[in-house]
Amino acid sequence: MEKRPFVTKEQIEEIAKTYPTPFHLYDEKGLRENAERVKRAFAWNPGYQEFFAVKACPNPVIVGILAEYGFGCDCASLAELAFAKAIGLPGDKIMFTSNVTPAEEFQYAASIGAIINFDDISHIDYCERAIGQLPETVSIRYNPGGSFTINTAIMDNPGEAKYGFTTPQMYEGMRRLKEKGIKHCGIHAFLASNTVTNDYYPTLAKELFELAVDLHEKTGMDIPFVNLSGGVGIAYRPDQTPNDIEVIGARVHQVYDEVFGPAGMQGVKVFTEMGRFITGPYDLLIGKVLHIKHTHKEFVGLDACCVDLMRPAMYGAYHHATVLGKEDEPATYRCDITGSLCESNDRFAIDRLLPPIEVGDYIAIHDAGAHGHSMGSNYNGKLRHAELLLKTDGSVQLIRRAETLADYFKTLEGTEFYSRLDL
Ligand SMILES: *Cc1c(COP(=O)(O)O)cnc(C)c1O
């Protein structure tokens, strides 16, 4: 599918008068339409709840918009829990899916009434020691090991992942929780990442629903919810077919009826913790061309760099790029798009065919809305840039200012060195 930016060059020129590049620009309209689709896709399940994976995009305005659709948060750290609480979410809309969890994080999660999702069987006793009485409702995370396949295609390798309980530990964990007087225990699994297929959730759901029935029968534990977690991907590449969440929801419904119908478990709630699918496509990283080098290759250098979007440098991930204002020009210029970091992997695109580029052109890097700004760092003394929201009425709102040098040096405040800084 052709990937078109949701803004024009003229709009960016106008925005840049107030907010200089680089910046992340989120699309409120796209975000809202997608949230509405997700809600509709699972509306057949009365207890359905999406817990947005905060790590994908921890901006309060963005998460505030999602909260309007009833979405909660999935958190993995103290900061993310504090974030979810400050958004105004009640405890039952905060999922705490952590791993290698410190005692104080269990304590804080318990204090705000978040749902604790155990990553390991040993965490049950550890958490109990940390917080005293365990809550009435908890959750445990499943990892069947091996590889996760759909029609013989390997999607991911849970057997290599650090997360979750093994199958025997699921049964043992449920029994142990029951002995401790826990009344309700949900189950959770995240078995494949960034799946661009409508088959992932339905396949996972079948496995988890069947497990839930068996766990209930064998241990007598009430299983109030099954959490399908994240993993629903997006079409980063133009040749990929985007997932259709309404098809996915309908197929999960079908599996739900097939498995829970005969077992008399139709009250089970379906939870999801999508991150990437919710915000990923609705943010463009906008950079301006500062320099063009003609050496052993063609290098187009932007004012943005990989600390604004780590995925290409970290995973060699593809992100589509558009030269704004040249959307319909033929792509005849082969180049690498780079940032200014002293790291060779600081490239948004390698050997990419684009329309001929000039200094001063604006380049939009697509699908930066998940693990984009949030994964940024200050390596090389780079400051994190602003986040802007293109609102449905066409106006632009600054939803996080750019960092300053004062922010960068703040943690050295009080030292003699700090007093010598000339900021
Ligand atoms: C990252 C993460 C998610 C979200 O994953 P996406 O692929 O972005 O949907 C959900 N749950 C947990 C526990 C995660 O770590």
The ligand as a MOL file (V3000), in Angstrom:
LIG
                    3D

  0  0  0     0  0            999 V3000
M  V30 BEGIN CTAB
M  V30 COUNTS 15 15 0 0 0
M  V30 BEGIN ATOM
M  V30 1 C 5.9680 -4.0980 24.5880 0
M  V30 2 C 4.8810 -4.8200 25.2420 0
M  V30 3 C 3.5810 -4.7370 24.7530 0
M  V30 4 C 3.2340 -4.0110 23.4950 0
M  V30 5 O 3.7480 -4.6410 22.4040 0
M  V30 6 P 3.4080 -4.1280 20.9280 0
M  V30 7 O 4.0810 -5.1020 20.0570 0
M  V30 8 O 3.9190 -2.7500 20.8520 0
M  V30 9 O 1.9460 -4.1520 20.7760 0
M  V30 10 C 2.5810 -5.3850 25.4370 0
M  V30 11 N 2.8430 -6.0830 26.5560 0
M  V30 12 C 4.0710 -6.1990 27.0600 0
M  V30 13 C 4.2730 -6.9610 28.2990 0
M  V30 14 C 5.1380 -5.5730 26.4230 0
M  V30 15 O 6.3710 -5.7000 26.9210 0
M  V30 END ATOM
M  V30 BEGIN BOND
M  V30 1 1 1 2
M  V30 2 1 2 3
M  V30 3 2 2 14
M  V30 4 1 3 4
M  V30 5 2 3 10
M  V30 6 1 4 5
M  V30 7 1 5 6
M  V30 8 2 6 7
M  V30 9 1 6 8
M  V30 10 1 6 9
M  V30 11 1 10 11
M  V30 12 2 11 12
M  V30 13 1 12 13
M  V30 14 1 12 14
M  V30 15 1 14 15
M  V30 END BOND
M  V30 END CTAB
M  END
